Amino acid sequence: PLIPGLEENAKIIFFHVPTAWITVLAFLMSTIYGIKYLRKKDLNDDARSYTAAQLGIIFCILATVTGAVWAKFAWGSFWNWDPRQTSIFALLLIYGAWFALRSSIESEEKRATLSAVYSIIAFFTVPFFIFIMPRIMTGLHPGSADDTNAGPVVDFKMNSNMQLIFFLSLIGFTILYFWMWNIGSKSIIYRDSLNKSYLKGYNWKD
């Protein structure tokens, strides 16, 4: 049987929850490589941090969109300013400002340093907005302070087939993320290497 009240619409959790999980993972990796850059001053670490943040924004948007679709069927409208929706919107603004900061700085080293510091500070908001705020405030989303059921995912109200698909989806999205991150970071590192080689070999006297 499907989850009562949501029926077929409940299957969106196979996309919504994994994209939210990848959002947290990507922002965490962006912070880790930001710290590594501050320690080693290796611009390759900045590229890895940047790629992770890019993917974090993409998956954050996907989580927001799939959550809005779920909200339409479960709550009657796409957007209700539920604490969970508000918190993920706040993350989009915080990390959107991170990209605005990067684009405003020309110096590679200065951009990488400020971006690393920003990513570290910004990540402190992630656990609060994702795990704490939605659970201490009342809301419509499963897991809110006034939710006595804790939600179908937490209480495993899904049947065994849905549970299997759910966990396979988590694994699949995680593999997809690392594949995209690996290709994205390597392409940026390779592009920067080509640019430096070109500038090094260019005869400025001509």
Contacts in CASP RR format, 6 or more apart in sequence:
PFRMAT RR
TARGET T0000
AUTHOR 0000-0000-0000
METHOD contacts of the structure
MODEL  1
PLIPGLEENAKIIFFHVPTAWITVLAFLMSTIYGIKYLRKKDLNDDARSY
TAAQLGIIFCILATVTGAVWAKFAWGSFWNWDPRQTSIFALLLIYGAWFA
LRSSIESEEKRATLSAVYSIIAFFTVPFFIFIMPRIMTGLHPGSADDTNA
GPVVDFKMNSNMQLIFFLSLIGFTILYFWMWNIGSKSIIYRDSLNKSYLK
GYNWKD
1 159 0 8 1.000
2 8 0 8 1.000
2 10 0 8 1.000
2 159 0 8 1.000
2 162 0 8 1.000
3 10 0 8 1.000
3 152 0 8 1.000
3 157 0 8 1.000
3 158 0 8 1.000
5 74 0 8 1.000
6 73 0 8 1.000
6 74 0 8 1.000
6 152 0 8 1.000
9 70 0 8 1.000
9 73 0 8 1.000
9 74 0 8 1.000
10 152 0 8 1.000
10 158 0 8 1.000
10 162 0 8 1.000
11 162 0 8 1.000
12 66 0 8 1.000
12 67 0 8 1.000
12 69 0 8 1.000
12 70 0 8 1.000
13 70 0 8 1.000
13 152 0 8 1.000
13 153 0 8 1.000
13 166 0 8 1.000
14 165 0 8 1.000
14 166 0 8 1.000
14 169 0 8 1.000
15 62 0 8 1.000
15 66 0 8 1.000
15 169 0 8 1.000
16 63 0 8 1.000
16 66 0 8 1.000
16 67 0 8 1.000
16 70 0 8 1.000
17 153 0 8 1.000
17 166 0 8 1.000
17 169 0 8 1.000
17 170 0 8 1.000
18 169 0 8 1.000
18 170 0 8 1.000
18 172 0 8 1.000
18 173 0 8 1.000
18 174 0 8 1.000
19 59 0 8 1.000
19 60 0 8 1.000
19 62 0 8 1.000
19 63 0 8 1.000
19 66 0 8 1.000
19 173 0 8 1.000
20 59 0 8 1.000
20 63 0 8 1.000
20 88 0 8 1.000
20 130 0 8 1.000
21 170 0 8 1.000
21 173 0 8 1.000
21 174 0 8 1.000
22 55 0 8 1.000
22 56 0 8 1.000
22 59 0 8 1.000
22 173 0 8 1.000
22 174 0 8 1.000
22 177 0 8 1.000
23 56 0 8 1.000
23 59 0 8 1.000
23 60 0 8 1.000
23 63 0 8 1.000
23 88 0 8 1.000
23 91 0 8 1.000
23 130 0 8 1.000
24 126 0 8 1.000
24 130 0 8 1.000
25 174 0 8 1.000
25 177 0 8 1.000
26 52 0 8 1.000
26 53 0 8 1.000
26 55 0 8 1.000
26 56 0 8 1.000
26 59 0 8 1.000
26 177 0 8 1.000
26 181 0 8 1.000
27 52 0 8 1.000
27 53 0 8 1.000
27 56 0 8 1.000
27 91 0 8 1.000
27 95 0 8 1.000
27 119 0 8 1.000
27 122 0 8 1.000
27 123 0 8 1.000
27 126 0 8 1.000
28 123 0 8 1.000
28 126 0 8 1.000
29 48 0 8 1.000
29 49 0 8 1.000
29 52 0 8 1.000
29 181 0 8 1.000
30 49 0 8 1.000
30 50 0 8 1.000
30 52 0 8 1.000
30 53 0 8 1.000
30 56 0 8 1.000
30 119 0 8 1.000
30 123 0 8 1.000
31 49 0 8 1.000
31 119 0 8 1.000
31 120 0 8 1.000
31 122 0 8 1.000
31 123 0 8 1.000
32 49 0 8 1.000
33 45 0 8 1.000
33 46 0 8 1.000
33 48 0 8 1.000
33 49 0 8 1.000
33 52 0 8 1.000
34 45 0 8 1.000
34 46 0 8 1.000
34 49 0 8 1.000
34 115 0 8 1.000
34 116 0 8 1.000
34 119 0 8 1.000
34 120 0 8 1.000
35 116 0 8 1.000
35 120 0 8 1.000
36 42 0 8 1.000
36 45 0 8 1.000
36 49 0 8 1.000
37 43 0 8 1.000
37 45 0 8 1.000
37 46 0 8 1.000
37 49 0 8 1.000
37 112 0 8 1.000
37 113 0 8 1.000
37 116 0 8 1.000
38 113 0 8 1.000
38 116 0 8 1.000
38 117 0 8 1.000
41 109 0 8 1.000
43 108 0 8 1.000
43 109 0 8 1.000
43 112 0 8 1.000
43 192 0 8 1.000
44 185 0 8 1.000
44 189 0 8 1.000
46 108 0 8 1.000
46 111 0 8 1.000
46 112 0 8 1.000
46 115 0 8 1.000
46 116 0 8 1.000
47 185 0 8 1.000
47 188 0 8 1.000
47 189 0 8 1.000
47 192 0 8 1.000
48 181 0 8 1.000
48 185 0 8 1.000
49 115 0 8 1.000
49 116 0 8 1.000
49 119 0 8 1.000
50 102 0 8 1.000
50 115 0 8 1.000
50 185 0 8 1.000
50 188 0 8 1.000
51 181 0 8 1.000
51 184 0 8 1.000
51 185 0 8 1.000
51 188 0 8 1.000
52 181 0 8 1.000
52 185 0 8 1.000
53 95 0 8 1.000
53 98 0 8 1.000
53 99 0 8 1.000
53 119 0 8 1.000
55 177 0 8 1.000
55 180 0 8 1.000
55 181 0 8 1.000
56 95 0 8 1.000
57 92 0 8 1.000
57 95 0 8 1.000
57 96 0 8 1.000
57 99 0 8 1.000
59 177 0 8 1.000
60 88 0 8 1.000
60 91 0 8 1.000
60 92 0 8 1.000
60 95 0 8 1.000
61 92 0 8 1.000
63 88 0 8 1.000
64 85 0 8 1.000
64 88 0 8 1.000
64 89 0 8 1.000
64 92 0 8 1.000
67 85 0 8 1.000
68 78 0 8 1.000
68 79 0 8 1.000
68 85 0 8 1.000
69 78 0 8 1.000
71 77 0 8 1.000
71 78 0 8 1.000
71 79 0 8 1.000
71 80 0 8 1.000
71 82 0 8 1.000
71 85 0 8 1.000
71 140 0 8 1.000
72 78 0 8 1.000
74 140 0 8 1.000
75 82 0 8 1.000
75 140 0 8 1.000
79 85 0 8 1.000
80 140 0 8 1.000
82 134 0 8 1.000
82 139 0 8 1.000
82 140 0 8 1.000
82 141 0 8 1.000
82 144 0 8 1.000
83 133 0 8 1.000
83 134 0 8 1.000
83 137 0 8 1.000
83 138 0 8 1.000
83 139 0 8 1.000
83 141 0 8 1.000
83 144 0 8 1.000
84 134 0 8 1.000
84 139 0 8 1.000
84 141 0 8 1.000
84 144 0 8 1.000
85 141 0 8 1.000
87 128 0 8 1.000
87 129 0 8 1.000
87 130 0 8 1.000
87 133 0 8 1.000
87 134 0 8 1.000
88 129 0 8 1.000
88 130 0 8 1.000
90 125 0 8 1.000
90 129 0 8 1.000
91 125 0 8 1.000
91 126 0 8 1.000
91 129 0 8 1.000
91 130 0 8 1.000
94 122 0 8 1.000
94 125 0 8 1.000
95 122 0 8 1.000
98 115 0 8 1.000
98 118 0 8 1.000
98 119 0 8 1.000
98 122 0 8 1.000
101 114 0 8 1.000
101 115 0 8 1.000
101 118 0 8 1.000
102 111 0 8 1.000
102 115 0 8 1.000
105 111 0 8 1.000
105 114 0 8 1.000
134 141 0 8 1.000
134 143 0 8 1.000
134 144 0 8 1.000
135 143 0 8 1.000
135 144 0 8 1.000
135 145 0 8 1.000
136 145 0 8 1.000
137 144 0 8 1.000
137 145 0 8 1.000
138 144 0 8 1.000
138 145 0 8 1.000
138 146 0 8 1.000
139 145 0 8 1.000
139 146 0 8 1.000
139 147 0 8 1.000
141 147 0 8 1.000
142 149 0 8 1.000
142 150 0 8 1.000
142 151 0 8 1.000
142 152 0 8 1.000
142 153 0 8 1.000
142 154 0 8 1.000
143 150 0 8 1.000
143 151 0 8 1.000
143 154 0 8 1.000
149 155 0 8 1.000
149 157 0 8 1.000
151 157 0 8 1.000
152 158 0 8 1.000
153 166 0 8 1.000
156 163 0 8 1.000
158 166 0 8 1.000
END
